């Protein structure tokens, strides 16, 4: 698949998750592997997402399947806390401090003054060549969802790498371009 086709898949997943959130008030986590001519949807029992061990099992299974099948891309769509970076504060800080806070998670980044968090639907596209993160921020109103800012981070434009449990192509060389 071409990079633009992969990005369109990510945008389409975001549209579907936003519709689900608006209708049901929640979203089902989405794990999709993108192959040359088709896609593969992986489903996991909801109880797995209730523990660190369950999340680790999902991540391990998703990563292994992506690498075993030679997937061109891995898409994940989740309703979660999103980090909204303060890029100026991050640039002005000691890089080691930023890395330590990032390794400790969203709450540590917020406590360190590197940004804020918000509820949001996030879609991550990882490929061996680039990564894309699209976050649709929202707030819950009286029996409604109010969508706010849409943020897009693309490693072809801004240096970034996926981190954490769901990093699929971590041991592969990532090129920019």
Secondary structure, 3 states (H helix, E strand, C coil): CCHHHHHHHHHHHHHHHHHHHHHHCCCCCEEEEECCCCEEEECCCHHHHHCHHHHHHHHHHHHHHHHHHCCCEEEEEEEEEEEEECHHHHHHCCHHHHHHHHHHCHHHHHHCCCEEEEEEEEEEEECCCCEEEEEEEEEEECCEEEEEEEEEEECCCCCCCCCCCCCCCCCCCCCCC
